Amino acid sequence: MPVLCMVRPSVYSHWCEGCQACHSFNVHELSRDGHVLGFDGDLDRPSIGEPVRHEQQDGRLCEYLLRGGVLYYLESCSHALAGQSRALIDCPH
Ligand SMILES: [Zn+2]
């Protein structure tokens, strides 16, 4: 089982333990700094070049780096895993 699922071409999703939800990202999306996210194409041990930011409708924030299949949550996250890291688990889809 890969840890990333392709939702549609160039859009991938993964499970987030901090949010207890799936996040999806578009590899052509831009980060806040205006850089393309830069996914390396590895579905088993993925890396993304830029920090990924997910803002929920209720104002909660999840922000992380993804390197070699490990999520490094930034301190800015609203959830309990802020500042911690977690290996991605198999995509539940
Ligand atoms: Zn999250």
PDB file of the backbone (N, CA, C, O) and the ligand in Angstrom, with CONECT records:
HET     ZN  A 101       1
ATOM      1  N   MET A   1       0.846  -1.206   0.000  1.00  0.00           N
ATOM      2  CA  MET A   1       0.000   0.000   0.000  1.00  0.00           C
ATOM      3  C   MET A   1       0.878   1.252   0.000  1.00  0.00           C
ATOM      4  O   MET A   1       1.735   1.406   0.869  1.00  0.00           O
ATOM      5  N   PRO A   2       0.673   2.123  -0.946  1.00  0.00           N
ATOM      6  CA  PRO A   2       1.418   3.393  -0.903  1.00  0.00           C
ATOM      7  C   PRO A   2       0.859   4.287   0.195  1.00  0.00           C
ATOM      8  O   PRO A   2      -0.288   4.132   0.615  1.00  0.00           O
ATOM      9  N   VAL A   3       1.678   5.219   0.651  1.00  0.00           N
ATOM     10  CA  VAL A   3       1.208   6.163   1.675  1.00  0.00           C
ATOM     11  C   VAL A   3       0.529   7.381   1.056  1.00  0.00           C
ATOM     12  O   VAL A   3      -0.121   8.163   1.749  1.00  0.00           O
ATOM     13  N   LEU A   4       0.688   7.530  -0.253  1.00  0.00           N
ATOM     14  CA  LEU A   4      -0.018   8.598  -0.965  1.00  0.00           C
ATOM     15  C   LEU A   4      -0.973   7.971  -1.959  1.00  0.00           C
ATOM     16  O   LEU A   4      -0.617   7.018  -2.652  1.00  0.00           O
ATOM     17  N   CYS A   5      -2.175   8.495  -2.034  1.00  0.00           N
ATOM     18  CA  CYS A   5      -3.136   8.072  -3.056  1.00  0.00           C
ATOM     19  C   CYS A   5      -3.267   9.184  -4.085  1.00  0.00           C
ATOM     20  O   CYS A   5      -3.298  10.367  -3.745  1.00  0.00           O
ATOM     21  N   MET A   6      -3.343   8.786  -5.336  1.00  0.00           N
ATOM     22  CA  MET A   6      -3.618   9.786  -6.354  1.00  0.00           C
ATOM     23  C   MET A   6      -5.132   9.965  -6.446  1.00  0.00           C
ATOM     24  O   MET A   6      -5.849   9.016  -6.763  1.00  0.00           O
ATOM     25  N   VAL A   7      -5.620  11.166  -6.174  1.00  0.00           N
ATOM     26  CA  VAL A   7      -7.053  11.466  -6.228  1.00  0.00           C
ATOM     27  C   VAL A   7      -7.457  11.687  -7.677  1.00  0.00           C
ATOM     28  O   VAL A   7      -8.462  11.153  -8.144  1.00  0.00           O
ATOM     29  N   ARG A   8      -6.669  12.470  -8.370  1.00  0.00           N
ATOM     30  CA  ARG A   8      -6.799  12.683  -9.803  1.00  0.00           C
ATOM     31  C   ARG A   8      -5.441  13.172 -10.266  1.00  0.00           C
ATOM     32  O   ARG A   8      -4.598  13.505  -9.433  1.00  0.00           O
ATOM     33  N   PRO A   9      -5.203  13.226 -11.562  1.00  0.00           N
ATOM     34  CA  PRO A   9      -3.860  13.593 -12.008  1.00  0.00           C
ATOM     35  C   PRO A   9      -3.362  14.879 -11.343  1.00  0.00           C
ATOM     36  O   PRO A   9      -4.021  15.918 -11.380  1.00  0.00           O
ATOM     37  N   SER A  10      -2.198  14.776 -10.743  1.00  0.00           N
ATOM     38  CA  SER A  10      -1.474  15.840 -10.030  1.00  0.00           C
ATOM     39  C   SER A  10      -2.073  16.188  -8.664  1.00  0.00           C
ATOM     40  O   SER A  10      -1.586  17.110  -8.010  1.00  0.00           O
ATOM     41  N   VAL A  11      -3.101  15.486  -8.220  1.00  0.00           N
ATOM     42  CA  VAL A  11      -3.636  15.697  -6.870  1.00  0.00           C
ATOM     43  C   VAL A  11      -3.495  14.407  -6.067  1.00  0.00           C
ATOM     44  O   VAL A  11      -3.959  13.349  -6.491  1.00  0.00           O
ATOM     45  N   TYR A  12      -2.850  14.503  -4.904  1.00  0.00           N
ATOM     46  CA  TYR A  12      -2.588  13.347  -4.052  1.00  0.00           C
ATOM     47  C   TYR A  12      -3.160  13.600  -2.676  1.00  0.00           C
ATOM     48  O   TYR A  12      -3.304  14.745  -2.246  1.00  0.00           O
ATOM     49  N   SER A  13      -3.490  12.498  -1.978  1.00  0.00           N
ATOM     50  CA  SER A  13      -3.955  12.667  -0.608  1.00  0.00           C
ATOM     51  C   SER A  13      -3.205  11.717   0.312  1.00  0.00           C
ATOM     52  O   SER A  13      -2.683  10.693  -0.128  1.00  0.00           O
ATOM     53  N   HIS A  14      -3.156  12.061   1.579  1.00  0.00           N
ATOM     54  CA  HIS A  14      -2.524  11.209   2.588  1.00  0.00           C
ATOM     55  C   HIS A  14      -3.262  11.398   3.898  1.00  0.00           C
ATOM     56  O   HIS A  14      -3.958  12.395   4.087  1.00  0.00           O
ATOM     57  N   TRP A  15      -3.111  10.445   4.800  1.00  0.00           N
ATOM     58  CA  TRP A  15      -3.721  10.533   6.118  1.00  0.00           C
ATOM     59  C   TRP A  15      -2.878  11.436   6.994  1.00  0.00           C
ATOM     60  O   TRP A  15      -1.649  11.389   6.947  1.00  0.00           O
ATOM     61  N   CYS A  16      -3.540  12.260   7.796  1.00  0.00           N
ATOM     62  CA  CYS A  16      -2.848  13.125   8.755  1.00  0.00           C
ATOM     63  C   CYS A  16      -3.279  12.716  10.153  1.00  0.00           C
ATOM     64  O   CYS A  16      -4.450  12.826  10.517  1.00  0.00           O
ATOM     65  N   GLU A  17      -2.317  12.244  10.927  1.00  0.00           N
ATOM     66  CA  GLU A  17      -2.631  11.787  12.274  1.00  0.00           C
ATOM     67  C   GLU A  17      -3.010  12.967  13.181  1.00  0.00           C
ATOM     68  O   GLU A  17      -3.832  12.827  14.087  1.00  0.00           O
ATOM     69  N   GLY A  18      -2.406  14.115  12.925  1.00  0.00           N
ATOM     70  CA  GLY A  18      -2.699  15.289  13.750  1.00  0.00           C
ATOM     71  C   GLY A  18      -4.148  15.728  13.616  1.00  0.00           C
ATOM     72  O   GLY A  18      -4.794  16.068  14.606  1.00  0.00           O
ATOM     73  N   CYS A  19      -4.655  15.719  12.394  1.00  0.00           N
ATOM     74  CA  CYS A  19      -6.026  16.174  12.133  1.00  0.00           C
ATOM     75  C   CYS A  19      -7.013  15.020  12.131  1.00  0.00           C
ATOM     76  O   CYS A  19      -8.223  15.245  12.105  1.00  0.00           O
ATOM     77  N   GLN A  20      -6.516  13.780  12.160  1.00  0.00           N
ATOM     78  CA  GLN A  20      -7.398  12.620  12.018  1.00  0.00           C
ATOM     79  C   GLN A  20      -8.266  12.790  10.776  1.00  0.00           C
ATOM     80  O   GLN A  20      -9.483  12.608  10.815  1.00  0.00           O
ATOM     81  N   ALA A  21      -7.612  13.142   9.681  1.00  0.00           N
ATOM     82  CA  ALA A  21      -8.322  13.383   8.426  1.00  0.00           C
ATOM     83  C   ALA A  21      -7.329  13.230   7.281  1.00  0.00           C
ATOM     84  O   ALA A  21      -6.115  13.202   7.487  1.00  0.00           O
ATOM     85  N   CYS A  22      -7.861  13.132   6.090  1.00  0.00           N
ATOM     86  CA  CYS A  22      -7.004  13.106   4.916  1.00  0.00           C
ATOM     87  C   CYS A  22      -6.779  14.528   4.418  1.00  0.00           C
ATOM     88  O   CYS A  22      -7.684  15.363   4.439  1.00  0.00           O
ATOM     89  N   HIS A  23      -5.569  14.780   3.976  1.00  0.00           N
ATOM     90  CA  HIS A  23      -5.270  16.039   3.314  1.00  0.00           C
ATOM     91  C   HIS A  23      -4.936  15.736   1.869  1.00  0.00           C
ATOM     92  O   HIS A  23      -4.305  14.722   1.570  1.00  0.00           O
ATOM     93  N   SER A  24      -5.353  16.600   0.984  1.00  0.00           N
ATOM     94  CA  SER A  24      -4.929  16.439  -0.398  1.00  0.00           C
ATOM     95  C   SER A  24      -4.194  17.692  -0.820  1.00  0.00           C
ATOM     96  O   SER A  24      -4.441  18.785  -0.311  1.00  0.00           O
ATOM     97  N   PHE A  25      -3.298  17.512  -1.748  1.00  0.00           N
ATOM     98  CA  PHE A  25      -2.546  18.658  -2.261  1.00  0.00           C
ATOM     99  C   PHE A  25      -2.372  18.485  -3.755  1.00  0.00           C
ATOM    100  O   PHE A  25      -2.328  17.370  -4.275  1.00  0.00           O
ATOM    101  N   ASN A  26      -2.274  19.609  -4.425  1.00  0.00           N
ATOM    102  CA  ASN A  26      -2.046  19.625  -5.866  1.00  0.00           C
ATOM    103  C   ASN A  26      -0.580  19.960  -6.080  1.00  0.00           C
ATOM    104  O   ASN A  26      -0.095  20.981  -5.593  1.00  0.00           O
ATOM    105  N   VAL A  27       0.125  19.104  -6.807  1.00  0.00           N
ATOM    106  CA  VAL A  27       1.573  19.309  -6.950  1.00  0.00           C
ATOM    107  C   VAL A  27       1.900  20.585  -7.719  1.00  0.00           C
ATOM    108  O   VAL A  27       3.042  21.042  -7.703  1.00  0.00           O
ATOM    109  N   HIS A  28       0.908  21.159  -8.389  1.00  0.00           N
ATOM    110  CA  HIS A  28       1.154  22.402  -9.119  1.00  0.00           C
ATOM    111  C   HIS A  28       0.788  23.634  -8.305  1.00  0.00           C
ATOM    112  O   HIS A  28       0.961  24.770  -8.746  1.00  0.00           O
ATOM    113  N   GLU A  29       0.268  23.374  -7.080  1.00  0.00           N
ATOM    114  CA  GLU A  29      -0.101  24.457  -6.188  1.00  0.00           C
ATOM    115  C   GLU A  29       1.147  25.230  -5.777  1.00  0.00           C
ATOM    116  O   GLU A  29       2.264  24.720  -5.852  1.00  0.00           O
ATOM    117  N   LEU A  30       0.938  26.461  -5.345  1.00  0.00           N
ATOM    118  CA  LEU A  30       2.061  27.264  -4.872  1.00  0.00           C
ATOM    119  C   LEU A  30       2.026  27.362  -3.360  1.00  0.00           C
ATOM    120  O   LEU A  30       0.955  27.427  -2.755  1.00  0.00           O
ATOM    121  N   SER A  31       3.198  27.371  -2.755  1.00  0.00           N
ATOM    122  CA  SER A  31       3.292  27.602  -1.321  1.00  0.00           C
ATOM    123  C   SER A  31       3.058  29.082  -1.052  1.00  0.00           C
ATOM    124  O   SER A  31       2.916  29.875  -1.984  1.00  0.00           O
ATOM    125  N   ARG A  32       3.019  29.452   0.228  1.00  0.00           N
ATOM    126  CA  ARG A  32       2.822  30.857   0.571  1.00  0.00           C
ATOM    127  C   ARG A  32       3.939  31.721   0.003  1.00  0.00           C
ATOM    128  O   ARG A  32       3.724  32.895  -0.300  1.00  0.00           O
ATOM    129  N   ASP A  33       5.130  31.150  -0.142  1.00  0.00           N
ATOM    130  CA  ASP A  33       6.255  31.914  -0.672  1.00  0.00           C
ATOM    131  C   ASP A  33       6.247  31.971  -2.189  1.00  0.00           C
ATOM    132  O   ASP A  33       7.123  32.579  -2.804  1.00  0.00           O
ATOM    133  N   GLY A  34       5.245  31.329  -2.790  1.00  0.00           N
ATOM    134  CA  GLY A  34       5.134  31.389  -4.235  1.00  0.00           C
ATOM    135  C   GLY A  34       5.917  30.330  -4.985  1.00  0.00           C
ATOM    136  O   GLY A  34       6.061  30.408  -6.205  1.00  0.00           O
ATOM    137  N   HIS A  35       6.431  29.325  -4.255  1.00  0.00           N
ATOM    138  CA  HIS A  35       7.158  28.245  -4.913  1.00  0.00           C
ATOM    139  C   HIS A  35       6.205  27.094  -5.222  1.00  0.00           C
ATOM    140  O   HIS A  35       5.274  26.836  -4.459  1.00  0.00           O
ATOM    141  N   VAL A  36       6.434  26.406  -6.329  1.00  0.00           N
ATOM    142  CA  VAL A  36       5.687  25.191  -6.616  1.00  0.00           C
ATOM    143  C   VAL A  36       6.035  24.165  -5.543  1.00  0.00           C
ATOM    144  O   VAL A  36       7.189  24.061  -5.126  1.00  0.00           O
ATOM    145  N   LEU A  37       5.026  23.401  -5.093  1.00  0.00           N
ATOM    146  CA  LEU A  37       5.255  22.495  -3.968  1.00  0.00           C
ATOM    147  C   LEU A  37       6.382  21.491  -4.227  1.00  0.00           C
ATOM    148  O   LEU A  37       7.140  21.175  -3.311  1.00  0.00           O
ATOM    149  N   GLY A  38       6.503  20.992  -5.443  1.00  0.00           N
ATOM    150  CA  GLY A  38       7.670  20.166  -5.751  1.00  0.00           C
ATOM    151  C   GLY A  38       7.667  18.781  -5.141  1.00  0.00           C
ATOM    152  O   GLY A  38       8.574  18.423  -4.389  1.00  0.00           O
ATOM    153  N   PHE A  39       6.646  18.003  -5.464  1.00  0.00           N
ATOM    154  CA  PHE A  39       6.567  16.606  -5.032  1.00  0.00           C
ATOM    155  C   PHE A  39       7.543  15.776  -5.862  1.00  0.00           C
ATOM    156  O   PHE A  39       7.644  15.952  -7.076  1.00  0.00           O
ATOM    157  N   ASP A  40       8.267  14.858  -5.188  1.00  0.00           N
ATOM    158  CA  ASP A  40       9.305  14.092  -5.900  1.00  0.00           C
ATOM    159  C   ASP A  40       8.760  12.873  -6.649  1.00  0.00           C
ATOM    160  O   ASP A  40       9.525  12.187  -7.327  1.00  0.00           O
ATOM    161  N   GLY A  41       7.460  12.589  -6.544  1.00  0.00           N
ATOM    162  CA  GLY A  41       6.863  11.502  -7.306  1.00  0.00           C
ATOM    163  C   GLY A  41       6.930  10.140  -6.640  1.00  0.00           C
ATOM    164  O   GLY A  41       6.420   9.163  -7.188  1.00  0.00           O
ATOM    165  N   ASP A  42       7.548  10.053  -5.467  1.00  0.00           N
ATOM    166  CA  ASP A  42       7.680   8.785  -4.751  1.00  0.00           C
ATOM    167  C   ASP A  42       6.418   8.554  -3.907  1.00  0.00           C
ATOM    168  O   ASP A  42       6.156   9.305  -2.967  1.00  0.00           O
ATOM    169  N   LEU A  43       5.638   7.517  -4.242  1.00  0.00           N
ATOM    170  CA  LEU A  43       4.377   7.277  -3.520  1.00  0.00           C
ATOM    171  C   LEU A  43       4.592   6.535  -2.208  1.00  0.00           C
ATOM    172  O   LEU A  43       3.695   6.507  -1.366  1.00  0.00           O
ATOM    173  N   ASP A  44       5.754   5.937  -2.017  1.00  0.00           N
ATOM    174  CA  ASP A  44       6.014   5.166  -0.808  1.00  0.00           C
ATOM    175  C   ASP A  44       6.801   5.946   0.242  1.00  0.00           C
ATOM    176  O   ASP A  44       6.541   5.820   1.438  1.00  0.00           O
ATOM    177  N   ARG A  45       7.757   6.745  -0.203  1.00  0.00           N
ATOM    178  CA  ARG A  45       8.530   7.598   0.709  1.00  0.00           C
ATOM    179  C   ARG A  45       8.586   9.006   0.108  1.00  0.00           C
ATOM    180  O   ARG A  45       9.648   9.480  -0.295  1.00  0.00           O
ATOM    181  N   PRO A  46       7.430   9.659   0.057  1.00  0.00           N
ATOM    182  CA  PRO A  46       7.357  10.938  -0.657  1.00  0.00           C
ATOM    183  C   PRO A  46       8.056  12.085   0.065  1.00  0.00           C
ATOM    184  O   PRO A  46       8.159  12.104   1.292  1.00  0.00           O
ATOM    185  N   SER A  47       8.526  13.028  -0.720  1.00  0.00           N
ATOM    186  CA  SER A  47       9.041  14.296  -0.201  1.00  0.00           C
ATOM    187  C   SER A  47       8.399  15.430  -0.991  1.00  0.00           C
ATOM    188  O   SER A  47       8.148  15.317  -2.191  1.00  0.00           O
ATOM    189  N   ILE A  48       8.140  16.530  -0.280  1.00  0.00           N
ATOM    190  CA  ILE A  48       7.625  17.731  -0.924  1.00  0.00           C
ATOM    191  C   ILE A  48       8.599  18.849  -0.598  1.00  0.00           C
ATOM    192  O   ILE A  48       9.001  19.015   0.553  1.00  0.00           O
ATOM    193  N   GLY A  49       8.973  19.608  -1.600  1.00  0.00           N
ATOM    194  CA  GLY A  49      10.026  20.612  -1.436  1.00  0.00           C
ATOM    195  C   GLY A  49       9.670  21.771  -0.536  1.00  0.00           C
ATOM    196  O   GLY A  49      10.543  22.335   0.123  1.00  0.00           O
ATOM    197  N   GLU A  50       8.402  22.135  -0.496  1.00  0.00           N
ATOM    198  CA  GLU A  50       7.977  23.330   0.241  1.00  0.00           C
ATOM    199  C   GLU A  50       7.042  22.931   1.376  1.00  0.00           C
ATOM    200  O   GLU A  50       6.404  21.881   1.302  1.00  0.00           O
ATOM    201  N   PRO A  51       6.947  23.749   2.429  1.00  0.00           N
ATOM    202  CA  PRO A  51       5.974  23.469   3.498  1.00  0.00           C
ATOM    203  C   PRO A  51       4.554  23.457   2.937  1.00  0.00           C
ATOM    204  O   PRO A  51       4.205  24.283   2.094  1.00  0.00           O
ATOM    205  N   VAL A  52       3.740  22.515   3.410  1.00  0.00           N
ATOM    206  CA  VAL A  52       2.349  22.401   2.967  1.00  0.00           C
ATOM    207  C   VAL A  52       1.468  22.952   4.080  1.00  0.00           C
ATOM    208  O   VAL A  52       1.684  22.669   5.258  1.00  0.00           O
ATOM    209  N   ARG A  53       0.469  23.743   3.689  1.00  0.00           N
ATOM    210  CA  ARG A  53      -0.378  24.418   4.664  1.00  0.00           C
ATOM    211  C   ARG A  53      -1.833  24.085   4.375  1.00  0.00           C
ATOM    212  O   ARG A  53      -2.303  24.253   3.249  1.00  0.00           O
ATOM    213  N   HIS A  54      -2.549  23.610   5.398  1.00  0.00           N
ATOM    214  CA  HIS A  54      -3.979  23.333   5.251  1.00  0.00           C
ATOM    215  C   HIS A  54      -4.718  24.148   6.287  1.00  0.00           C
ATOM    216  O   HIS A  54      -4.525  23.966   7.489  1.00  0.00           O
ATOM    217  N   GLU A  55      -5.554  25.034   5.825  1.00  0.00           N
ATOM    218  CA  GLU A  55      -6.382  25.824   6.736  1.00  0.00           C
ATOM    219  C   GLU A  55      -7.792  25.283   6.683  1.00  0.00           C
ATOM    220  O   GLU A  55      -8.406  25.226   5.617  1.00  0.00           O
ATOM    221  N   GLN A  56      -8.313  24.880   7.850  1.00  0.00           N
ATOM    222  CA  GLN A  56      -9.679  24.353   7.891  1.00  0.00           C
ATOM    223  C   GLN A  56     -10.653  25.519   7.930  1.00  0.00           C
ATOM    224  O   GLN A  56     -10.294  26.650   8.255  1.00  0.00           O
ATOM    225  N   GLN A  57     -11.894  25.207   7.589  1.00  0.00           N
ATOM    226  CA  GLN A  57     -12.911  26.262   7.565  1.00  0.00           C
ATOM    227  C   GLN A  57     -13.142  26.857   8.947  1.00  0.00           C
ATOM    228  O   GLN A  57     -13.527  28.021   9.068  1.00  0.00           O
ATOM    229  N   ASP A  58     -12.909  26.063   9.992  1.00  0.00           N
ATOM    230  CA  ASP A  58     -13.142  26.576  11.348  1.00  0.00           C
ATOM    231  C   ASP A  58     -11.920  27.309  11.903  1.00  0.00           C
ATOM    232  O   ASP A  58     -11.899  27.670  13.080  1.00  0.00           O
ATOM    233  N   GLY A  59     -10.904  27.530  11.069  1.00  0.00           N
ATOM    234  CA  GLY A  59      -9.769  28.332  11.499  1.00  0.00           C
ATOM    235  C   GLY A  59      -8.580  27.520  11.986  1.00  0.00           C
ATOM    236  O   GLY A  59      -7.503  28.079  12.198  1.00  0.00           O
ATOM    237  N   ARG A  60      -8.751  26.200  12.172  1.00  0.00           N
ATOM    238  CA  ARG A  60      -7.615  25.385  12.597  1.00  0.00           C
ATOM    239  C   ARG A  60      -6.598  25.294  11.462  1.00  0.00           C
ATOM    240  O   ARG A  60      -6.938  25.393  10.283  1.00  0.00           O
ATOM    241  N   LEU A  61      -5.359  25.104  11.852  1.00  0.00           N
ATOM    242  CA  LEU A  61      -4.277  25.128  10.882  1.00  0.00           C
ATOM    243  C   LEU A  61      -3.419  23.871  11.017  1.00  0.00           C
ATOM    244  O   LEU A  61      -3.125  23.419  12.124  1.00  0.00           O
ATOM    245  N   CYS A  62      -3.033  23.327   9.897  1.00  0.00           N
ATOM    246  CA  CYS A  62      -2.106  22.205   9.868  1.00  0.00           C
ATOM    247  C   CYS A  62      -1.033  22.550   8.839  1.00  0.00           C
ATOM    248  O   CYS A  62      -1.339  22.809   7.675  1.00  0.00           O
ATOM    249  N   GLU A  63       0.214  22.550   9.273  1.00  0.00           N
ATOM    250  CA  GLU A  63       1.300  22.953   8.400  1.00  0.00           C
ATOM    251  C   GLU A  63       2.469  22.011   8.645  1.00  0.00           C
ATOM    252  O   GLU A  63       2.817  21.739   9.794  1.00  0.00           O
ATOM    253  N   TYR A  64       3.068  21.520   7.592  1.00  0.00           N
ATOM    254  CA  TYR A  64       4.121  20.509   7.783  1.00  0.00           C
ATOM    255  C   TYR A  64       5.061  20.468   6.591  1.00  0.00           C
ATOM    256  O   TYR A  64       4.779  20.972   5.504  1.00  0.00           O
ATOM    257  N   LEU A  65       6.192  19.839   6.862  1.00  0.00           N
ATOM    258  CA  LEU A  65       7.122  19.463   5.803  1.00  0.00           C
ATOM    259  C   LEU A  65       6.985  17.966   5.621  1.00  0.00           C
ATOM    260  O   LEU A  65       6.733  17.243   6.585  1.00  0.00           O
ATOM    261  N   LEU A  66       7.146  17.500   4.413  1.00  0.00           N
ATOM    262  CA  LEU A  66       7.127  16.063   4.144  1.00  0.00           C
ATOM    263  C   LEU A  66       8.466  15.698   3.520  1.00  0.00           C
ATOM    264  O   LEU A  66       8.827  16.178   2.446  1.00  0.00           O
ATOM    265  N   ARG A  67       9.200  14.825   4.231  1.00  0.00           N
ATOM    266  CA  ARG A  67      10.525  14.415   3.760  1.00  0.00           C
ATOM    267  C   ARG A  67      10.668  12.909   3.919  1.00  0.00           C
ATOM    268  O   ARG A  67      10.589  12.390   5.032  1.00  0.00           O
ATOM    269  N   GLY A  68      10.875  12.216   2.826  1.00  0.00           N
ATOM    270  CA  GLY A  68      11.127  10.772   2.895  1.00  0.00           C
ATOM    271  C   GLY A  68      10.031   9.994   3.595  1.00  0.00           C
ATOM    272  O   GLY A  68      10.308   9.028   4.306  1.00  0.00           O
ATOM    273  N   GLY A  69       8.774  10.411   3.398  1.00  0.00           N
ATOM    274  CA  GLY A  69       7.648   9.683   3.983  1.00  0.00           C
ATOM    275  C   GLY A  69       7.357  10.052   5.428  1.00  0.00           C
ATOM    276  O   GLY A  69       6.517   9.420   6.067  1.00  0.00           O
ATOM    277  N   VAL A  70       8.040  11.067   5.955  1.00  0.00           N
ATOM    278  CA  VAL A  70       7.809  11.510   7.336  1.00  0.00           C
ATOM    279  C   VAL A  70       7.246  12.924   7.319  1.00  0.00           C
ATOM    280  O   VAL A  70       7.762  13.807   6.634  1.00  0.00           O
ATOM    281  N   LEU A  71       6.163  13.126   8.095  1.00  0.00           N
ATOM    282  CA  LEU A  71       5.563  14.453   8.255  1.00  0.00           C
ATOM    283  C   LEU A  71       6.246  15.148   9.426  1.00  0.00           C
ATOM    284  O   LEU A  71       6.284  14.614  10.535  1.00  0.00           O
ATOM    285  N   TYR A  72       6.776  16.319   9.184  1.00  0.00           N
ATOM    286  CA  TYR A  72       7.355  17.140  10.249  1.00  0.00           C
ATOM    287  C   TYR A  72       6.411  18.307  10.467  1.00  0.00           C
ATOM    288  O   TYR A  72       6.400  19.273   9.705  1.00  0.00           O
ATOM    289  N   TYR A  73       5.610  18.195  11.538  1.00  0.00           N
ATOM    290  CA  TYR A  73       4.607  19.232  11.799  1.00  0.00           C
ATOM    291  C   TYR A  73       5.287  20.486  12.332  1.00  0.00           C
ATOM    292  O   TYR A  73       6.154  20.413  13.203  1.00  0.00           O
ATOM    293  N   LEU A  74       4.888  21.625  11.805  1.00  0.00           N
ATOM    294  CA  LEU A  74       5.444  22.889  12.272  1.00  0.00           C
ATOM    295  C   LEU A  74       4.750  23.298  13.573  1.00  0.00           C
ATOM    296  O   LEU A  74       3.659  22.831  13.898  1.00  0.00           O
ATOM    297  N   GLU A  75       5.428  24.188  14.303  1.00  0.00           N
ATOM    298  CA  GLU A  75       4.889  24.665  15.587  1.00  0.00           C
ATOM    299  C   GLU A  75       3.571  25.405  15.409  1.00  0.00           C
ATOM    300  O   GLU A  75       2.807  25.558  16.362  1.00  0.00           O
ATOM    301  N   SER A  76       3.303  25.868  14.181  1.00  0.00           N
ATOM    302  CA  SER A  76       2.088  26.645  13.926  1.00  0.00           C
ATOM    303  C   SER A  76       0.823  25.791  13.879  1.00  0.00           C
ATOM    304  O   SER A  76      -0.280  26.337  13.820  1.00  0.00           O
ATOM    305  N   CYS A  77       0.958  24.462  13.903  1.00  0.00           N
ATOM    306  CA  CYS A  77      -0.224  23.586  13.826  1.00  0.00           C
ATOM    307  C   CYS A  77      -1.131  23.802  15.034  1.00  0.00           C
ATOM    308  O   CYS A  77      -0.663  24.062  16.142  1.00  0.00           O
ATOM    309  N   SER A  78      -2.452  23.689  14.795  1.00  0.00           N
ATOM    310  CA  SER A  78      -3.414  23.840  15.891  1.00  0.00           C
ATOM    311  C   SER A  78      -3.569  22.543  16.679  1.00  0.00           C
ATOM    312  O   SER A  78      -4.098  22.565  17.790  1.00  0.00           O
ATOM    313  N   HIS A  79      -3.122  21.417  16.129  1.00  0.00           N
ATOM    314  CA  HIS A  79      -3.381  20.133  16.788  1.00  0.00           C
ATOM    315  C   HIS A  79      -2.230  19.711  17.709  1.00  0.00           C
ATOM    316  O   HIS A  79      -1.205  20.384  17.811  1.00  0.00           O
ATOM    317  N   ALA A  80      -2.443  18.579  18.368  1.00  0.00           N
ATOM    318  CA  ALA A  80      -1.541  18.141  19.429  1.00  0.00           C
ATOM    319  C   ALA A  80      -0.158  17.721  18.925  1.00  0.00           C
ATOM    320  O   ALA A  80       0.776  17.614  19.721  1.00  0.00           O
ATOM    321  N   LEU A  81      -0.014  17.486  17.642  1.00  0.00           N
ATOM    322  CA  LEU A  81       1.278  17.014  17.126  1.00  0.00           C
ATOM    323  C   LEU A  81       2.173  18.158  16.649  1.00  0.00           C
ATOM    324  O   LEU A  81       3.187  17.913  15.996  1.00  0.00           O
ATOM    325  N   ALA A  82       1.815  19.387  16.962  1.00  0.00           N
ATOM    326  CA  ALA A  82       2.644  20.531  16.570  1.00  0.00           C
ATOM    327  C   ALA A  82       4.066  20.327  17.076  1.00  0.00           C
ATOM    328  O   ALA A  82       4.275  19.991  18.242  1.00  0.00           O
ATOM    329  N   GLY A  83       5.030  20.529  16.206  1.00  0.00           N
ATOM    330  CA  GLY A  83       6.426  20.392  16.590  1.00  0.00           C
ATOM    331  C   GLY A  83       6.937  18.963  16.607  1.00  0.00           C
ATOM    332  O   GLY A  83       8.114  18.734  16.887  1.00  0.00           O
ATOM    333  N   GLN A  84       6.074  17.995  16.312  1.00  0.00           N
ATOM    334  CA  GLN A  84       6.479  16.587  16.323  1.00  0.00           C
ATOM    335  C   GLN A  84       6.533  16.050  14.900  1.00  0.00           C
ATOM    336  O   GLN A  84       6.126  16.729  13.956  1.00  0.00           O
ATOM    337  N   SER A  85       7.034  14.834  14.750  1.00  0.00           N
ATOM    338  CA  SER A  85       7.065  14.213  13.433  1.00  0.00           C
ATOM    339  C   SER A  85       6.408  12.835  13.506  1.00  0.00           C
ATOM    340  O   SER A  85       6.431  12.173  14.543  1.00  0.00           O
ATOM    341  N   ARG A  86       5.831  12.426  12.399  1.00  0.00           N
ATOM    342  CA  ARG A  86       5.169  11.132  12.307  1.00  0.00           C
ATOM    343  C   ARG A  86       5.400  10.560  10.910  1.00  0.00           C
ATOM    344  O   ARG A  86       5.261  11.269   9.913  1.00  0.00           O
ATOM    345  N   ALA A  87       5.751   9.283  10.841  1.00  0.00           N
ATOM    346  CA  ALA A  87       5.837   8.618   9.540  1.00  0.00           C
ATOM    347  C   ALA A  87       4.434   8.489   8.965  1.00  0.00           C
ATOM    348  O   ALA A  87       3.482   8.230   9.703  1.00  0.00           O
ATOM    349  N   LEU A  88       4.300   8.664   7.682  1.00  0.00           N
ATOM    350  CA  LEU A  88       2.995   8.476   7.046  1.00  0.00           C
ATOM    351  C   LEU A  88       2.567   7.020   7.170  1.00  0.00           C
ATOM    352  O   LEU A  88       3.391   6.109   7.082  1.00  0.00           O
ATOM    353  N   ILE A  89       1.287   6.814   7.372  1.00  0.00           N
ATOM    354  CA  ILE A  89       0.745   5.459   7.365  1.00  0.00           C
ATOM    355  C   ILE A  89       0.073   5.208   6.007  1.00  0.00           C
ATOM    356  O   ILE A  89      -0.135   6.137   5.226  1.00  0.00           O
ATOM    357  N   ASP A  90      -0.259   3.946   5.741  1.00  0.00           N
ATOM    358  CA  ASP A  90      -0.890   3.625   4.474  1.00  0.00           C
ATOM    359  C   ASP A  90      -2.141   4.459   4.278  1.00  0.00           C
ATOM    360  O   ASP A  90      -2.928   4.666   5.202  1.00  0.00           O
ATOM    361  N   CYS A  91      -2.301   4.925   3.072  1.00  0.00           N
ATOM    362  CA  CYS A  91      -3.472   5.720   2.750  1.00  0.00           C
ATOM    363  C   CYS A  91      -4.721   4.865   2.934  1.00  0.00           C
ATOM    364  O   CYS A  91      -4.802   3.780   2.358  1.00  0.00           O
ATOM    365  N   PRO A  92      -5.699   5.321   3.719  1.00  0.00           N
ATOM    366  CA  PRO A  92      -6.868   4.490   4.025  1.00  0.00           C
ATOM    367  C   PRO A  92      -7.867   4.343   2.883  1.00  0.00           C
ATOM    368  O   PRO A  92      -8.892   3.684   3.061  1.00  0.00           O
ATOM    369  N   HIS A  93      -7.613   4.922   1.739  1.00  0.00           N
ATOM    370  CA  HIS A  93      -8.574   4.824   0.637  1.00  0.00           C
ATOM    371  C   HIS A  93      -8.421   3.501  -0.103  1.00  0.00           C
ATOM    372  O   HIS A  93      -9.147   3.243  -1.063  1.00  0.00           O
TER     373      HIS A  93
HETATM  374 ZN    ZN A 101      -3.302  17.763   9.279  1.00  0.00          ZN2+
END
